Amino acid sequence: MREVLNGVLYVLDTGCQWRALPKDPPPKSTVHDYLMLWVWDGTLERIHHALHLMSPELEGREASPNAGVIDSQRVKGAEKGGAHRPLGP
């Protein structure tokens, strides 16, 4: 199963065509069938979520951010807006 997962991750990461899948993983039809199954039953989404949570931890940060930042310059610019400005010279 690890080789199947490696094949799926390779295709998703590189965006390569199925026929360009390296010979190391199982046959492309097997890898494709598992990908379709995992998309259908939600396994791929769970794998993505688990990897997403692990990514910051591997970098020494918390899994979930505990603060957010709002750029006040962007907010002010949006309030001045162009939608209410008259058209024409």
C-alpha positions in Angstrom: 0.0 0.0 0.0 2.9 2.3 0.7 4.0 2.0 -3.0 0.4 2.8 -4.1 0.4 5.9 -1.9 3.8 6.9 -3.3 2.4 6.6 -6.8 -0.7 8.7 -6.0 1.4 11.4 -4.3 3.8 11.4 -7.2 1.1 12.1 -9.7 -0.6 14.7 -7.5 2.7 16.5 -6.7 4.1 16.5 -10.3 0.9 16.7 -12.3 2.5 14.2 -14.7 0.3 12.1 -17.0 -0.5 8.6 -15.9 1.7 7.1 -18.7 4.7 9.1 -17.3 4.4 7.4 -13.9 7.8 5.9 -13.0 8.1 2.1 -13.1 8.8 1.8 -9.3 5.2 2.0 -8.1 2.6 -0.7 -8.9 1.0 -0.6 -12.4 -0.6 2.8 -13.2 -4.0 1.2 -13.4 -3.7 0.0 -9.8 -2.5 3.4 -8.6 -5.3 5.1 -10.6 -8.0 2.8 -9.2 -6.9 3.5 -5.6 -6.8 7.2 -6.2 -10.4 7.1 -7.5 -11.5 4.9 -4.6 -9.8 7.3 -2.1 -11.4 10.3 -3.6 -14.8 8.6 -3.5 -14.6 7.4 0.1 -12.9 10.5 1.5 -9.5 8.9 2.3 -7.6 11.3 0.1 -9.2 14.3 1.9 -8.2 12.7 5.3 -4.7 12.2 4.1 -4.5 15.8 2.9 -5.8 17.1 6.2 -3.3 15.0 8.2 -0.4 16.2 6.1 -1.6 19.7 6.3 -1.6 19.6 10.1 1.8 17.9 10.2 3.5 20.5 7.9 3.8 23.4 10.4 4.8 21.0 13.3 7.7 19.7 11.2 8.9 23.3 10.9 8.6 23.7 14.7 5.4 25.7 14.7 2.0 25.0 16.1 -0.4 22.9 13.9 -3.2 25.6 14.1 -2.5 29.3 14.1 -3.7 31.1 17.2 -3.6 34.6 15.7 -4.4 36.4 12.5 -3.2 39.6 10.9 -5.3 42.1 8.9 -3.5 44.6 6.7 -5.1 47.9 7.5 -3.9 49.5 4.3 -5.9 47.1 2.2 -9.0 47.7 4.3 -8.7 51.5 4.0 -8.2 51.2 0.2 -11.3 49.1 -0.2 -13.4 51.6 1.8 -12.5 54.4 -0.5 -13.6 52.1 -3.3 -14.2 52.9 -7.0 -17.8 51.6 -7.2 -19.2 55.0 -6.0 -16.9 57.1 -8.2 -18.7 58.8 -11.1 -17.8 57.6 -14.6 -16.6 60.0 -17.2 -14.1 62.9 -17.4 
